[in-house]
Each structure stands twice: as C-alpha cells, then as structure tokens.
Amino acid sequence: MQYNKRQHLETVLKKFHATDDEILKIEALQDFTKNSYYFDIWPKYNNWIYVYCMRRLQGLIKPDKITTD
C-alpha cells in the first residue's frame, strides 16, 4: 500500500475508533473505501456493512458497539 493511502487509512481508523456514533463510523470506512483503487476492499466493506446491519436489526449488538466477529 502506498504511503499516502496507508496514512489515509490510519486517519480513517482513528476517526472510526474515536467515535461512538454509528453513522460517523460507517462514513469513515466509506470515505476510505470510495477513495481506494484496491478492488478487494469494496466486497469487504459491503460484507462488513451487511453483517453489521443484520446484527443491529437482530439486536445482537448494541447501538454503541460495532463488530463483525
């Protein structure tokens, strides 16, 4: 991964972990994903969003917790 992309990813992850707001977390990941040229990132992002939403809808995770483990 190029340095500037790596630096961007680190910035995105800091934003992701610094907030409890679900929308801000999703937007942080979406920002990195839409600005990435790595084609394998989109399927991973889409899968993460799908798993997260399904668990949220099923009540398996609380609004302030995000995980796909």
N, C-alpha and C positions, 0 to 999 in steps of 0.2 A: 504494500500500500504506500502510495506517495506520502511524503511528509505532510503536505498541506491537508490532504484527506485524512491522515491519521490525527492531525491536530484538530480538524473539524469534528471527527468522531469523538475525540476526548472532550471537546467542548459540549457536544450534544449529550454525551453520557453524564457530564457534570450537571447539566440542566435537568436531565431525566431524574437523577438521584437526589437533586436538591429540592424537589417539589413533591407535595402530596396530592396536587391537583391532577386528576386523571387526564384531563384534556391537554394540559401542558406536557405531560409525559408522552402522550401519543403524538402531539405536534413536534416535540423534539426529535423523536425517532423518524417521523415522516419527513422532517426537514433534511435529515441526513440521507434518507433513502431516495428522495426525489432528486437530490443533487449528486447521486452516485452513479457511476458508469459500470459498476460491478453488477452484472446481470443476476448473479445468485443472491443478491441482497433482497430484491423485490419478493421472491417467493418466501423467504424467511420472514420478512416484515409482514406480508399478508397472512402467513400462518400464525405469527405472534398475535396479530390483531384478532384473528378468528378465535384462537384459543382463549385469549383474554376476554373477549366479548361473551363467548359461550360460558365461561366460568362465572363471569359477572352476572349473566342472566340466570344462571342456576343457583346463584347465591353462594358459590364455593369460595369466593374471595370478597373481602370487604372493600368498600369504595376506596379506602386509603392504601390498599395493598395491591401491587401488580406483580404477577409471576406467571411463568408458563411451565414451571417444573412439574 
